Amino acid sequence: MANRDTKDVNAAIDYDLAEKFYAQVNERGQKVKRAVAGAIRCWISMTPTEQNLWIENKTKSVFSADPQENEIYSLIDQGARIFAEIDTKIRRSEAASEKNKKNRRSRG
């Protein structure tokens, strides 16, 4: 039974495109309805010009066709993730240090 707060979106799309979509969703362990909802959220955030480029399949890949450039983007992403992890650990350490300072009795 359909939920009142949901609407069924049904469209006949290119078979190969649909196969790639389902394969990727399954490979990543995602739910089809959530993936479609994410795609729609992405779509409505685009400008009409961007939407037209996607409709006409005239978009440029986010990554370069040059494998070495793709490797650079991968390394940048990896570096950003490591930085975020280090930042989180530093913040936790600072918070623990502040807590320890408050718990110490002043001597005098």
C-alpha positions as CSV (number, residue, x, y, z in Angstrom):
1,M,0.0,0.0,0.0
2,A,1.3,3.4,-1.0
3,N,2.1,5.9,1.7
4,R,0.2,9.2,1.5
5,D,3.5,11.1,1.7
6,T,5.0,9.3,-1.3
7,K,4.5,9.5,-5.1
8,D,5.4,6.7,-7.5
9,V,7.8,7.9,-10.2
10,N,7.8,5.7,-13.2
11,A,9.5,6.3,-16.5
12,A,10.6,4.4,-19.5
13,I,14.4,5.0,-19.8
14,D,17.1,3.6,-21.9
15,Y,17.7,0.0,-21.0
16,D,21.5,0.3,-20.8
17,L,21.3,3.3,-18.6
18,A,18.8,1.5,-16.3
19,E,21.1,-1.5,-16.1
20,K,24.1,0.6,-15.1
21,F,22.0,2.4,-12.5
22,Y,20.7,-0.8,-10.9
23,A,24.1,-2.5,-11.0
24,Q,25.7,0.5,-9.3
25,V,23.0,0.7,-6.7
26,N,23.3,-3.0,-5.9
27,E,27.1,-2.9,-5.9
28,R,27.0,-0.2,-3.3
29,G,24.3,-1.8,-1.2
30,Q,21.9,1.1,-1.6
31,K,18.2,1.1,-1.9
32,V,16.7,1.9,-5.3
33,K,14.1,4.3,-4.0
34,R,16.7,6.3,-2.0
35,A,19.0,6.4,-5.0
36,V,16.2,7.7,-7.2
37,A,15.2,10.3,-4.5
38,G,18.9,11.4,-4.4
39,A,19.0,11.8,-8.1
40,I,15.8,13.8,-8.1
41,R,17.1,16.1,-5.3
42,C,20.2,16.6,-7.4
43,W,18.1,17.3,-10.5
44,I,15.9,20.0,-8.8
45,S,19.0,21.7,-7.5
46,M,20.3,22.3,-11.0
47,T,19.8,25.4,-13.1
48,P,17.7,24.9,-16.3
49,T,20.9,25.2,-18.4
50,E,22.5,22.4,-16.4
51,Q,19.4,20.3,-16.7
52,N,19.4,20.8,-20.5
53,L,23.1,19.7,-20.7
54,W,22.2,16.5,-18.9
55,I,19.1,15.9,-21.0
56,E,21.2,16.3,-24.2
57,N,24.0,14.2,-22.7
58,K,26.5,17.1,-23.3
59,T,27.9,17.1,-19.8
60,K,31.6,16.8,-19.1
61,S,32.9,14.1,-16.7
62,V,33.9,15.3,-13.3
63,F,37.1,13.4,-13.7
64,S,39.5,13.9,-16.6
65,A,40.1,11.2,-19.2
66,D,43.7,11.4,-18.2
67,P,44.3,8.6,-15.7
68,Q,47.1,10.5,-14.0
69,E,44.7,13.4,-13.3
70,N,42.2,11.0,-11.8
71,E,44.9,9.6,-9.6
72,I,45.6,13.2,-8.4
73,Y,41.9,13.7,-7.5
74,S,41.9,10.4,-5.7
75,L,45.0,11.5,-3.7
76,I,43.4,14.8,-2.9
77,D,40.3,13.1,-1.7
78,Q,42.3,10.7,0.4
79,G,44.3,13.6,1.9
80,A,41.1,15.5,2.8
81,R,39.7,12.4,4.5
82,I,42.9,12.0,6.5
83,F,42.9,15.7,7.5
84,A,39.3,15.4,8.7
85,E,40.1,12.4,10.8
86,I,43.2,14.2,12.3
87,D,41.1,17.3,13.0
88,T,38.5,15.2,14.8
89,K,41.1,13.6,17.0
90,I,42.7,16.9,17.8
91,R,39.3,18.4,18.8
92,R,38.6,15.3,21.0
93,S,42.0,15.7,22.6
94,E,41.4,19.4,23.3
95,A,38.0,18.7,24.8
96,A,39.4,16.0,27.1
97,S,42.3,18.4,28.1
98,E,39.8,21.1,29.0
99,K,37.7,18.6,31.0
100,N,40.8,17.5,32.9
101,K,41.7,21.1,33.7
102,K,38.3,21.8,35.2
103,N,38.5,18.6,37.3
104,R,41.9,19.5,38.9
105,R,41.8,21.2,42.2
106,S,43.7,24.4,42.6
107,R,46.5,24.1,45.0
108,G,47.6,27.0,47.0
